[in-house]
Amino acid sequence: MDSGSDMGSNGSGSLCTPNHDGMIVQSELPLAAGSHANFLISTGLGSAASTWNTAGSAAASNTRTWDITGVTGGTAQAITLAAPAGAWWAGDFPDATYATVLSESSPSTLGVFHIDATGLTLLGVVSMSGGPSETELTYDPPAQILKLPFMAGSMWSSTSTITGLLSGVATGYSEEYDSTVDQVGMMTTPYGTFPVMRVATNLLRNSVGDQRTFAWMAECFGSVAQVTSQAFPNPVPTGEFDNPAEVWRITP
């Protein structure tokens, strides 16, 4: 099935038909509370995830192809974007659009996000529940995850100071996000094959090491695959890598 020609939801409950115009805008991203998708997630050095190469293969007209179905194993998970209403942290993030799991390695914490026509930002990180050992970290300013609209060659960056509680302990550090839409082409997933733009992001952290992430973005489906590197000391390596710490791919 070539899912790139199918209709998906834009997150508001209405159908979204990809127009393949080489640009992604807010209405072509399924990022709203209540949206959900199924992913296969592989983690851990030494697993099948650690052998997949992000480079893919050269294709016509300076594009590339990737096939992530070669990553075997992993856990199937239904990922839902949770509504802020009623959450214990909602009063501290009045601009939140939704919250969701950021990483399989930290399943007990959620990223709190805001999306509008100008972009997707990370407002903070919170634990599932409040209490003496809660996590509630605030990003000032919010981290720029996506700048909208974006197309091949788009670039954006942000630097945030993070403060608050981490497992009940006061903490503070900084994070810098540097992103580029560096490749276009076709990505084959267990769900199907999608026309995609690849967003390459370097996350620079002064506390726990740097990471590089590739997200393959498709109109009306959002991220259909995401691969995150191992953590590295400064500076984070540039270019491709073949030893990811975590691999997500959309599945039926």
BELBEL-V134894 format. One record per backbone hydrogen bond with DSSP energy under -0.5 kcal/mol. CO is the residue of the C=O (numbers start at 1). NH is the residue of the N-H. E is the energy in kcal/mol with one decimal. If there is no record, write none. Layout:
co=CO nh=NH e=E
co=CO nh=NH e=E
//
This chain:
co=1 nh=3 e=-1.2
co=1 nh=193 e=-1.4
co=2 nh=5 e=-1.8
co=3 nh=6 e=-1.3
co=6 nh=18 e=-0.7
co=8 nh=16 e=-3.9
co=10 nh=31 e=-0.5
co=14 nh=10 e=-1.8
co=16 nh=8 e=-2.3
co=16 nh=18 e=-0.6
co=22 nh=152 e=-0.5
co=24 nh=149 e=-0.7
co=24 nh=150 e=-1.8
co=25 nh=28 e=-1.8
co=26 nh=29 e=-2.0
co=28 nh=220 e=-2.5
co=28 nh=222 e=-0.6
co=29 nh=31 e=-1.7
co=30 nh=32 e=-0.7
co=32 nh=35 e=-2.3
co=35 nh=81 e=-2.8
co=37 nh=79 e=-3.1
co=38 nh=251 e=-2.5
co=39 nh=77 e=-3.1
co=40 nh=249 e=-1.7
co=41 nh=75 e=-2.7
co=42 nh=247 e=-2.6
co=44 nh=47 e=-2.0
co=47 nh=50 e=-1.5
co=48 nh=51 e=-1.6
co=49 nh=52 e=-0.9
co=49 nh=244 e=-0.6
co=53 nh=56 e=-0.7
co=57 nh=65 e=-2.5
co=59 nh=62 e=-0.6
co=60 nh=63 e=-1.1
co=63 nh=59 e=-2.7
co=64 nh=186 e=-1.9
co=65 nh=57 e=-2.6
co=66 nh=188 e=-2.6
co=67 nh=70 e=-0.6
co=68 nh=71 e=-1.4
co=70 nh=72 e=-0.7
co=75 nh=41 e=-2.3
co=77 nh=39 e=-2.9
co=77 nh=79 e=-0.7
co=78 nh=80 e=-0.6
co=79 nh=37 e=-2.0
co=80 nh=82 e=-0.8
co=81 nh=34 e=-3.6
co=82 nh=99 e=-1.6
co=84 nh=87 e=-2.6
co=87 nh=90 e=-1.4
co=89 nh=92 e=-1.7
co=89 nh=93 e=-0.6
co=90 nh=93 e=-1.3
co=93 nh=96 e=-1.8
co=98 nh=113 e=-2.9
co=99 nh=82 e=-2.8
co=100 nh=111 e=-3.2
co=103 nh=106 e=-1.3
co=104 nh=107 e=-0.6
co=106 nh=109 e=-1.5
co=108 nh=128 e=-1.5
co=109 nh=102 e=-0.6
co=110 nh=126 e=-2.5
co=111 nh=100 e=-1.9
co=111 nh=113 e=-0.6
co=112 nh=123 e=-3.0
co=112 nh=124 e=-1.2
co=113 nh=97 e=-3.6
co=113 nh=98 e=-1.4
co=114 nh=121 e=-2.8
co=116 nh=119 e=-1.1
co=118 nh=148 e=-2.0
co=119 nh=116 e=-1.9
co=120 nh=145 e=-2.2
co=120 nh=146 e=-1.9
co=121 nh=114 e=-2.2
co=121 nh=123 e=-0.7
co=122 nh=143 e=-2.0
co=123 nh=139 e=-2.7
co=124 nh=112 e=-2.9
co=125 nh=137 e=-3.1
co=126 nh=110 e=-3.3
co=131 nh=134 e=-1.9
co=134 nh=168 e=-2.6
co=135 nh=127 e=-2.3
co=136 nh=165 e=-1.7
co=137 nh=125 e=-1.8
co=138 nh=140 e=-0.5
co=138 nh=163 e=-1.7
co=140 nh=161 e=-2.6
co=143 nh=122 e=-2.4
co=143 nh=145 e=-0.9
co=146 nh=120 e=-2.1
co=146 nh=148 e=-0.6
co=150 nh=24 e=-2.4
co=151 nh=154 e=-2.4
co=154 nh=181 e=-2.6
co=156 nh=179 e=-3.0
co=158 nh=177 e=-2.6
co=160 nh=162 e=-0.5
co=160 nh=175 e=-2.2
co=161 nh=140 e=-2.0
co=161 nh=163 e=-0.5
co=162 nh=173 e=-1.9
co=163 nh=138 e=-2.8
co=164 nh=171 e=-2.6
co=165 nh=136 e=-2.4
co=165 nh=167 e=-0.5
co=166 nh=169 e=-1.5
co=169 nh=166 e=-2.8
co=171 nh=164 e=-1.4
co=173 nh=162 e=-3.3
co=174 nh=206 e=-1.3
co=175 nh=160 e=-2.9
co=176 nh=204 e=-3.0
co=177 nh=158 e=-2.0
co=178 nh=202 e=-2.6
co=179 nh=156 e=-2.0
co=180 nh=182 e=-1.3
co=180 nh=200 e=-3.2
co=181 nh=153 e=-2.5
co=183 nh=198 e=-3.1
co=184 nh=64 e=-1.8
co=185 nh=196 e=-2.8
co=186 nh=66 e=-2.5
co=187 nh=189 e=-0.6
co=187 nh=194 e=-2.7
co=188 nh=68 e=-2.4
co=192 nh=189 e=-3.0
co=193 nh=4 e=-1.8
co=194 nh=187 e=-2.6
co=196 nh=185 e=-2.0
co=197 nh=199 e=-0.6
co=197 nh=217 e=-3.2
co=198 nh=182 e=-1.3
co=198 nh=183 e=-0.9
co=198 nh=200 e=-0.6
co=199 nh=201 e=-0.5
co=199 nh=215 e=-2.2
co=200 nh=180 e=-2.2
co=201 nh=203 e=-0.6
co=201 nh=213 e=-2.8
co=202 nh=178 e=-2.0
co=202 nh=204 e=-0.7
co=203 nh=205 e=-0.6
co=203 nh=211 e=-2.0
co=204 nh=176 e=-2.4
co=205 nh=209 e=-0.6
co=210 nh=232 e=-2.9
co=211 nh=203 e=-3.2
co=212 nh=229 e=-2.7
co=213 nh=201 e=-3.1
co=214 nh=227 e=-2.5
co=215 nh=199 e=-3.2
co=215 nh=217 e=-0.7
co=216 nh=224 e=-2.7
co=216 nh=225 e=-0.9
co=217 nh=197 e=-2.1
co=218 nh=221 e=-1.6
co=218 nh=222 e=-2.2
co=222 nh=218 e=-2.8
co=222 nh=224 e=-0.6
co=224 nh=250 e=-2.6
co=225 nh=216 e=-2.7
co=226 nh=248 e=-3.2
co=227 nh=214 e=-2.5
co=228 nh=245 e=-2.6
co=228 nh=246 e=-1.6
co=232 nh=210 e=-3.3
co=241 nh=54 e=-2.3
co=245 nh=44 e=-1.8
co=246 nh=228 e=-2.6
co=247 nh=42 e=-2.4
co=248 nh=226 e=-2.3
co=249 nh=40 e=-2.7
co=250 nh=190 e=-0.5
co=250 nh=191 e=-1.1
co=251 nh=38 e=-0.5
//
